[in-house]
Amino acid sequence: MSVGLWSALLVTFTIAVISPGPDFLAVLRQSLTNGRRAGIATGGGIAVGTIVWIAATMIGIVGLINASEAASLTVRLIGALFLIGYGMKIVMSLWRSRSDGGGELSAHLRLPGQKSPATAAVWRGFRLGFLTNTVGNPKAVVFFSSLFASMLPPEITRAEQVMLAAIMVTIAFTWFTLVSTLASSEYVLQFVQRIARPLDWILGVLFIILGLVLLPWSRLV
């Protein structure tokens, strides 16, 4: 591939990664509730999900899904329902705890100086990141099914594919590690303590809205 095409692919991918979306919200929330390790693990799950998207695009699976209306509809429905379900889980937790003034985020917020989360919390963060990026991320659907697939040249070599995938995964993991590190810093946590419950409401509602946006309404009516 030419230098210009390399640059175009990587710049476009970087913009897609750093733009706010479900993946960003997932890393942010895991970092605030369970600390930096869980946030980084969530970013790791997103990075692995990126590998799945890249591989599926390069071997033609994404193209086959796009060519099938039923398959495309199924993928979007799964992603939308995943986001709505996760958002509803947050909102329902807040609703159940309204009597004591707590919330899922405020109840589990990692305070400065507390120990890192258990392995189970880290694993849950990784799983959330992977699922968010593979089935619940409209950005990934748009980027890999249209921009990325159309920009890949037919003559790309296997070595170039591997190198491109490695760079893209590194960009994604580096960005979400930075987000997690900043979100779990002492200054951010001290501020979030004061707005924990409203912030959790906002995050839960945002996940629901993203899921509703992802729903293929025109095909359902």
Secondary structure as the mmCIF struct_conf table of DSSP 4:
data_model
#
loop_
_struct_conf.conf_type_id
_struct_conf.id
_struct_conf.beg_label_comp_id
_struct_conf.beg_label_asym_id
_struct_conf.beg_label_seq_id
_struct_conf.end_label_comp_id
_struct_conf.end_label_asym_id
_struct_conf.end_label_seq_id
HELX_RH_AL_P HELX_RH_AL_P1 VAL A 3 ILE A 18
BEND BEND1 SER A 19 SER A 19
BEND BEND2 GLY A 21 GLY A 21
HELX_RH_AL_P HELX_RH_AL_P2 PRO A 22 ASN A 34
HELX_RH_AL_P HELX_RH_AL_P3 ARG A 36 MET A 58
TURN_TY1_P TURN_TY1_P1 ILE A 59 GLY A 60
HELX_RH_AL_P HELX_RH_AL_P4 ILE A 61 ALA A 67
HELX_RH_AL_P HELX_RH_AL_P5 GLU A 69 ARG A 96
TURN_TY1_P TURN_TY1_P2 SER A 97 SER A 97
HELX_RH_3T_P HELX_RH_3T_P1 ARG A 98 ASP A 100
TURN_TY1_P TURN_TY1_P3 GLY A 101 GLY A 101
HELX_RH_AL_P HELX_RH_AL_P6 GLU A 104 HIS A 108
HELX_LH_PP_P HELX_LH_PP_P1 LEU A 109 LEU A 111
TURN_TY1_P TURN_TY1_P4 PRO A 112 GLY A 113
HELX_LH_PP_P HELX_LH_PP_P2 GLN A 114 ALA A 118
HELX_RH_AL_P HELX_RH_AL_P7 THR A 119 THR A 134
TURN_TY1_P TURN_TY1_P5 VAL A 135 VAL A 135
BEND BEND3 GLY A 136 GLY A 136
HELX_RH_AL_P HELX_RH_AL_P8 PRO A 138 VAL A 142
HELX_RH_PI_P HELX_RH_PI_P1 PHE A 143 PHE A 148
HELX_RH_AL_P HELX_RH_AL_P9 ALA A 149 MET A 151
BEND BEND4 LEU A 152 LEU A 152
TURN_TY1_P TURN_TY1_P6 PRO A 154 GLU A 155
HELX_RH_AL_P HELX_RH_AL_P10 ARG A 158 ALA A 183
TURN_TY1_P TURN_TY1_P7 SER A 184 SER A 184
BEND BEND5 SER A 185 SER A 185
HELX_RH_AL_P HELX_RH_AL_P11 GLU A 186 LEU A 214
BEND BEND6 LEU A 215 LEU A 215
HELX_RH_AL_P HELX_RH_AL_P12 TRP A 217 LEU A 220
#
